């Protein structure tokens, strides 16, 4: 009888600790998705009906180049308008292992051989006119045998013209 009670108590502690870990993981994921990692991007939200979309500024030839455009988790769901040859840094943070996919790599492509800051997923360049999407799926780290059962999602629409 005593052994049965101990087994039930151990099982209940295990279930409770798993729920606490899952709750913390969900909270961390929401912080990342809501932009607590890397706020201050220079991308405007997508256009609302009847409102023109905003464009990122491109320096004129001969003018010094401004700091590169930075896309962060706070830009999820927005539209990005670039000129051909314009570059941006994708920095979704290091709270997850991100797998990034560009739907049409003829339009936007990752620049190889470029070192980026910790937590960034790479530098990208607008190659040719068109519209594509960039999406990323983030898997939170798995520090123990119990891994989070969720993934973080990110997506922007990119128009080059």
PENOR-V570439 format. One record per residue. N is the residue number from 1. RES is the residue in one small letter. SS is DSSP state (2 for helix, 1 for strand, 0 for the rest). NEAR is the number of other ideal C-beta (glycine too) atoms within 12 Angstrom. D_LAST is the distance of its C-alpha to the last C-alpha in Angstrom with 2 decimals. Layout:
BEGIN
n=(N	N)
res=(RES	RES)
ss=(SS	SS)
near=(NEAR	NEAR)
d_last=(D_LAST	D_LAST)
END
This chain:
BEGIN
n=(1	2	3	4	5	6	7	8	9	10	11	12	13	14	15	16	17	18	19	20	21	22	23	24	25	26	27	28	29	30	31	32	33	34	35	36	37	38	39	40	41	42	43	44	45	46	47	48	49	50	51	52	53	54	55	56	57	58	59	60	61	62	63	64	65	66	67	68	69	70	71	72	73	74	75	76	77	78	79	80	81	82	83	84	85	86	87	88	89	90	91	92	93	94	95	96	97	98	99	100	101	102	103	104	105	106	107	108	109	110	111	112	113	114	115	116	117	118	119	120	121	122	123	124	125	126	127	128	129	130	131	132	133	134	135	136	137	138	139	140	141	142	143	144	145	146	147	148	149	150	151	152	153	154	155	156	157	158	159	160	161)
res=(x	x	x	x	x	x	x	x	x	x	x	x	x	x	x	x	x	x	x	x	x	x	x	x	x	x	x	x	x	x	x	x	x	x	x	x	x	x	x	x	x	x	x	x	x	x	x	x	x	x	x	x	x	x	x	x	x	x	x	x	x	x	x	x	x	x	x	x	x	x	x	x	x	x	x	x	x	x	x	x	x	x	x	x	x	x	x	x	x	x	x	x	x	x	x	x	x	x	x	x	x	x	x	x	x	x	x	x	x	x	x	x	x	x	x	x	x	x	x	x	x	x	x	x	x	x	x	x	x	x	x	x	x	x	x	x	x	x	x	x	x	x	x	x	x	x	x	x	x	x	x	x	x	x	x	x	x	x	x	x	x)
ss=(0	2	2	2	2	2	2	2	2	2	2	2	2	2	2	2	2	2	2	2	2	2	2	2	2	2	2	2	2	2	2	2	2	0	0	0	0	0	0	0	0	0	0	0	0	0	0	0	0	0	0	0	0	0	0	0	0	0	0	0	0	0	0	0	0	0	0	0	1	1	1	1	2	2	2	0	0	0	1	1	1	1	0	0	0	0	1	1	1	1	1	0	0	0	0	1	1	1	1	1	1	1	0	0	0	0	0	1	1	1	0	0	0	0	0	0	0	0	0	0	0	1	1	1	1	1	0	0	0	1	1	1	1	1	1	1	1	1	1	1	0	0	0	0	0	0	0	0	0	0	0	1	1	1	1	1	1	1	1	1	0)
near=(7	8	9	10	11	12	13	14	14	14	14	14	14	17	15	14	16	20	16	15	24	21	16	19	30	20	19	27	30	19	22	35	31	22	25	19	32	32	18	17	28	26	36	24	19	23	17	12	7	6	11	12	23	19	22	31	19	21	17	10	8	6	9	8	15	16	15	27	34	32	42	34	41	28	37	33	23	30	30	42	31	38	24	20	21	32	32	41	30	43	36	43	35	21	29	31	21	30	19	30	22	32	19	21	22	17	27	40	27	25	25	12	8	19	11	23	19	13	23	29	36	30	27	38	29	36	24	21	20	21	24	29	26	41	26	35	20	33	21	32	19	15	12	14	8	19	17	26	15	22	22	32	23	36	29	39	30	42	30	33	21)
d_last=(74.76	73.67	71.46	69.77	69.03	67.61	65.34	64.08	63.53	61.57	59.41	58.74	57.77	55.36	53.71	53.47	51.95	49.34	48.38	48.12	45.83	43.63	43.51	42.51	39.77	38.31	38.50	36.70	33.97	33.52	33.34	30.55	28.54	29.16	27.77	30.95	29.49	27.07	26.52	24.44	20.86	18.26	16.25	16.95	18.22	16.33	16.59	20.01	20.71	20.46	18.54	14.95	12.85	12.76	10.19	11.43	12.61	11.75	15.03	15.73	17.26	20.88	20.62	21.69	19.16	19.68	20.70	18.11	16.44	18.92	18.52	22.02	24.02	23.83	20.13	21.21	19.83	16.97	13.23	11.04	7.66	6.56	5.35	6.33	10.04	10.37	13.29	15.16	18.75	19.80	23.26	24.95	28.38	31.35	33.19	32.12	31.32	27.67	26.33	22.51	20.63	16.99	16.84	14.61	15.03	13.16	9.85	11.52	14.93	17.82	18.98	22.61	25.51	24.34	26.98	25.87	28.01	30.36	28.93	25.33	23.86	21.73	18.84	15.50	12.64	8.97	9.73	7.49	4.66	6.51	8.62	11.68	14.46	16.45	20.10	23.23	26.91	29.36	33.02	35.36	37.88	41.13	43.86	46.76	47.65	46.28	42.47	40.33	39.67	36.14	32.60	29.83	26.50	23.00	19.67	16.20	13.18	9.91	6.50	3.75	0.00)
END
